[in-house]
Amino acid sequence: MKVKRFSFILVFLLILNTLAAPLAFAKDKHDPKPKLTIVALGDSITFGYPQPSTTAFPDLITGAKEVVKVGESGATSSELLAVINSNPKKFKTLIKKADAITINIGSNDLMQATGLATLFANLQPLVPNLEVNLANGELAKVVAENPLTSLTEQQVTGYATNLVKMIETIRKHTDAPIILYNLYNPIVLGTNPILDGLFLGRLHTFVEGNLTVVNGVIQQAGNITGAHVVDSYSAFIVNPVVKIIPFDIHPTQAGHKALAELADSVITNYEKIKK
């Protein structure tokens, strides 16, 4: 009788152990959170502003454990490509470790080529006393003295070539997802109706026209190289006042979060495909 009872208990424990083992395995498999190495290429939007920053969008990507940033504040696509080519061996080692690569470049190409960079630099000193400088005509004077010119075909072609070259260089060393950001319009309307009417409305329209060209180039570069193009433009159209620093081109913390979420969507889908 004792033997039978012992056998019954033994069988019961064996069945319980058999059922519990897969459950424990499943828990171990899914519980750990991803620990990602992110290599982020770009300018001050990537590096954060003001520097140094550990809360720019690459730092906010879900699961990011190590974030290595390549480029510098104020970098154009030509300057970023030069950084990549300056030490090919180091860049190769860096890229081979990456779980995902982000590229956010082109804002300075656009700003410098069209004259927006000069205009913004001359407007910045007037911002602290905006109402006074609006009333005394200083703001209108700066706008009149800094005319803007649309992108030339040569400038657009140069930008497109730089994008494709840097993505192709990255792809030689990894099959990790390359996340390519298009550009948002940094000119925010609606905070001051007088400013909107005097020049911000025209400035916003000017940038929109050039962004159509630039974002078309970015999409084409993604199509050619297989990079994942993510839509900063559409993400920032929704409530831009909250996502862009007033009278600046840089994202607020909410803006950086929105950019990080765009990367999250690509990485999550990529992980699903791998499984």
C-alpha positions as CSV (number, residue, x, y, z in Angstrom):
1,M,0.0,0.0,0.0
2,K,2.9,2.3,0.9
3,V,4.6,1.4,-2.4
4,K,1.6,2.2,-4.5
5,R,1.1,5.5,-2.7
6,F,4.8,6.3,-3.2
7,S,4.5,5.4,-6.9
8,F,1.5,7.6,-7.3
9,I,3.3,10.6,-5.8
10,L,6.4,10.0,-7.9
11,V,4.3,9.9,-11.1
12,F,2.4,13.0,-10.1
13,L,5.7,14.9,-9.5
14,L,7.1,13.8,-12.8
15,I,4.0,15.1,-14.6
16,L,4.1,18.3,-12.7
17,N,7.8,18.8,-13.6
18,T,7.1,18.0,-17.2
19,L,4.4,20.6,-17.4
20,A,6.3,23.3,-15.5
21,A,9.5,23.0,-17.6
22,P,8.1,24.5,-20.8
23,L,6.5,27.3,-18.8
24,A,9.8,28.1,-17.2
25,F,11.6,28.0,-20.5
26,A,9.0,30.3,-22.1
27,K,9.4,32.8,-19.3
28,D,13.2,32.9,-19.7
29,K,12.8,33.3,-23.4
30,H,10.4,36.3,-23.4
31,D,11.2,38.1,-20.2
32,P,14.6,39.7,-21.0
33,K,14.2,43.1,-22.5
34,P,16.2,43.9,-25.7
35,K,19.6,45.4,-25.1
36,L,20.5,47.2,-28.3
37,T,23.6,48.8,-29.6
38,I,22.5,51.8,-31.6
39,V,24.8,53.6,-34.0
40,A,23.3,57.0,-34.8
41,L,24.6,59.2,-37.7
42,G,23.7,62.8,-37.9
43,D,23.9,66.4,-36.8
44,S,22.7,68.3,-33.7
45,I,19.3,66.6,-33.9
46,T,21.1,63.3,-33.3
47,F,23.6,64.6,-30.8
48,G,21.0,66.6,-28.8
49,Y,20.8,70.4,-28.3
50,P,22.3,71.9,-26.3
51,Q,25.2,69.4,-26.0
52,P,26.1,67.2,-24.3
53,S,22.8,65.3,-24.2
54,T,21.8,61.8,-23.3
55,T,18.2,62.5,-24.1
56,A,18.3,62.9,-27.8
57,F,16.1,60.5,-29.9
58,P,18.8,57.7,-30.3
59,D,19.1,57.6,-26.5
60,L,15.3,57.2,-26.2
61,I,15.0,54.2,-28.5
62,T,13.4,51.3,-26.6
63,G,16.0,48.9,-25.4
64,A,19.0,51.1,-26.3
65,K,21.8,50.0,-24.0
66,E,24.8,51.5,-25.9
67,V,24.4,54.5,-28.2
68,V,27.3,55.6,-30.3
69,K,26.8,58.9,-32.3
70,V,28.7,59.6,-35.5
71,G,28.9,63.1,-36.9
72,E,28.7,66.5,-35.2
73,S,26.5,69.5,-34.5
74,G,26.0,71.5,-37.7
75,A,27.1,68.6,-40.0
76,T,26.0,68.5,-43.6
77,S,25.7,65.2,-45.5
78,S,29.1,65.9,-47.1
79,E,30.7,66.4,-43.7
80,L,29.1,63.3,-42.3
81,L,30.3,61.2,-45.2
82,A,33.8,62.6,-44.7
83,V,33.7,61.5,-41.0
84,I,32.7,58.0,-42.1
85,N,35.5,57.8,-44.7
86,S,38.1,59.3,-42.4
87,N,38.6,56.0,-40.6
88,P,37.1,53.1,-42.5
89,K,38.4,50.4,-40.2
90,K,37.0,52.0,-37.1
91,F,33.7,52.6,-38.8
92,K,33.5,49.0,-40.0
93,T,34.1,47.7,-36.4
94,L,31.5,50.1,-35.1
95,I,28.8,49.1,-37.6
96,K,29.4,45.4,-37.2
97,K,28.4,45.7,-33.5
98,A,25.2,47.7,-34.2
99,D,21.7,46.2,-33.8
100,A,20.3,49.2,-35.6
101,I,21.6,52.3,-37.4
102,T,19.8,55.6,-37.6
103,I,20.6,58.4,-40.1
104,N,19.2,61.9,-39.6
105,I,21.0,64.3,-41.9
106,G,20.1,67.0,-44.4
107,S,18.7,69.8,-42.2
108,N,22.0,71.7,-42.5
109,D,22.3,71.0,-46.2
110,L,18.9,72.6,-46.7
111,M,19.6,75.5,-44.2
112,Q,23.0,76.4,-45.7
113,A,22.1,76.0,-49.4
114,T,19.0,78.2,-49.2
115,G,20.3,80.9,-46.8
116,L,18.1,79.8,-44.0
117,A,21.1,79.3,-41.7
118,T,22.3,82.9,-42.2
119,L,18.8,84.2,-41.7
120,F,18.3,82.2,-38.5
121,A,21.7,83.3,-37.2
122,N,20.8,86.9,-37.7
123,L,17.3,86.6,-36.2
124,Q,18.4,84.8,-33.0
125,P,19.8,87.9,-31.2
126,L,16.4,89.6,-31.8
127,V,14.3,86.8,-30.2
128,P,14.7,87.7,-26.5
129,N,13.1,91.1,-27.3
130,L,10.9,89.9,-30.1
131,E,7.9,92.3,-29.6
132,V,10.2,95.3,-29.4
133,N,12.2,94.3,-32.5
134,L,8.9,93.6,-34.3
135,A,7.6,97.0,-33.5
136,N,10.8,99.0,-34.3
137,G,11.2,97.2,-37.7
138,E,14.5,95.5,-36.9
139,L,13.0,92.0,-37.5
140,A,11.6,93.0,-40.9
141,K,15.0,94.6,-41.7
142,V,16.9,91.4,-41.0
143,V,14.4,89.4,-43.1
144,A,14.8,91.8,-46.0
145,E,18.6,91.8,-45.8
146,N,18.8,88.0,-45.9
147,P,17.1,86.7,-49.1
148,L,16.5,83.0,-49.6
149,T,17.2,80.9,-52.7
150,S,15.7,77.6,-53.6
151,L,17.8,74.5,-53.9
152,T,19.6,74.0,-57.1
153,E,19.7,70.8,-59.1
154,Q,23.4,70.4,-58.3
155,Q,22.8,70.7,-54.6
156,V,20.0,68.2,-54.7
157,T,22.1,65.7,-56.7
158,G,25.0,66.1,-54.3
159,Y,22.8,65.4,-51.3
160,A,21.3,62.3,-53.0
161,T,24.8,61.0,-53.8
162,N,26.0,61.5,-50.3
163,L,23.0,59.6,-48.8
164,V,23.4,56.6,-51.1
165,K,27.1,56.4,-50.5
166,M,26.9,56.4,-46.7
167,I,24.1,53.8,-46.7
168,E,25.9,51.5,-49.2
169,T,29.1,51.8,-47.0
170,I,27.0,50.8,-43.9
171,R,25.3,47.9,-45.8
172,K,28.7,46.4,-46.7
173,H,29.3,45.5,-43.0
174,T,25.8,44.6,-41.6
175,D,22.3,43.4,-42.4
176,A,20.9,45.3,-39.4
177,P,18.1,47.7,-40.1
178,I,19.2,51.2,-41.4
179,I,16.6,53.8,-40.3
180,L,16.6,56.8,-42.5
181,Y,14.7,59.9,-41.3
182,N,13.1,62.4,-43.6
183,L,13.0,66.1,-42.6
184,Y,10.3,68.1,-40.8
185,N,9.4,71.7,-41.3
186,P,11.0,73.7,-38.4
187,I,9.0,76.9,-39.1
188,V,6.1,76.8,-36.5
189,L,3.0,78.8,-37.2
190,G,0.3,79.9,-34.8
191,T,2.2,81.2,-31.9
192,N,2.1,84.9,-33.1
193,P,-0.4,85.9,-35.7
194,I,1.5,89.2,-36.5
195,L,4.7,87.3,-37.1
196,D,2.8,84.7,-39.2
197,G,1.4,87.5,-41.4
198,L,4.7,89.4,-41.7
199,F,7.1,86.7,-42.7
200,L,6.7,83.3,-40.9
201,G,3.8,82.3,-43.2
202,R,6.0,82.9,-46.3
203,L,9.0,81.3,-44.7
204,H,7.0,78.2,-43.9
205,T,5.7,78.0,-47.5
206,F,9.3,78.4,-48.8
207,V,10.6,75.6,-46.6
208,E,7.6,73.3,-47.6
209,G,8.5,73.7,-51.3
210,N,12.1,72.7,-50.7
211,L,11.2,69.9,-48.3
212,T,9.1,68.3,-51.0
213,V,12.3,68.0,-53.1
214,V,14.5,66.9,-50.2
215,N,12.1,64.3,-48.8
216,G,11.6,62.9,-52.3
217,V,15.4,62.4,-52.5
218,I,15.4,60.7,-49.1
219,Q,12.6,58.3,-50.1
220,Q,14.4,57.5,-53.3
221,A,17.6,56.8,-51.5
222,G,15.7,54.4,-49.2
223,N,14.2,52.7,-52.2
224,I,17.6,52.2,-53.9
225,T,19.5,51.0,-50.8
226,G,16.8,49.1,-48.8
227,A,17.0,51.6,-45.9
228,H,13.8,52.0,-43.9
229,V,12.6,55.6,-44.5
230,V,10.6,56.9,-41.5
231,D,8.3,60.0,-41.7
232,S,9.5,62.7,-39.4
233,Y,7.6,65.2,-41.5
234,S,4.2,63.7,-40.8
235,A,5.0,63.1,-37.1
236,F,5.8,66.8,-36.6
237,I,2.9,68.2,-38.5
238,V,0.8,67.0,-35.5
239,N,1.1,69.7,-32.8
240,P,4.5,71.2,-34.0
241,V,4.4,73.8,-31.2
242,V,5.0,71.0,-28.7
243,K,7.6,69.2,-30.7
244,I,9.9,72.1,-31.9
245,I,11.7,74.6,-29.8
246,P,10.2,78.1,-30.5
247,F,12.2,80.1,-33.1
248,D,14.6,77.3,-33.4
249,I,15.0,74.2,-35.6
250,H,15.6,71.6,-32.9
251,P,13.1,69.2,-31.4
252,T,11.8,69.6,-27.8
253,Q,11.9,66.5,-25.6
254,A,8.5,65.6,-27.0
255,G,9.9,65.9,-30.5
256,H,12.8,63.6,-29.6
257,K,10.4,61.1,-28.2
258,A,8.4,61.2,-31.4
259,L,11.6,60.5,-33.4
260,A,12.5,57.6,-31.2
261,E,9.1,56.1,-31.6
262,L,9.6,56.0,-35.4
263,A,12.7,54.0,-34.9
264,D,10.9,51.7,-32.4
265,S,8.4,50.8,-35.0
266,V,11.1,49.7,-37.5
267,I,13.1,47.7,-34.9
268,T,10.0,46.0,-33.5
269,N,8.9,44.8,-37.0
270,Y,12.5,43.8,-37.8
271,E,12.6,41.6,-34.7
272,K,9.3,40.0,-35.6
273,I,10.6,39.2,-39.1
274,K,13.8,37.6,-37.7
275,K,11.7,35.4,-35.4
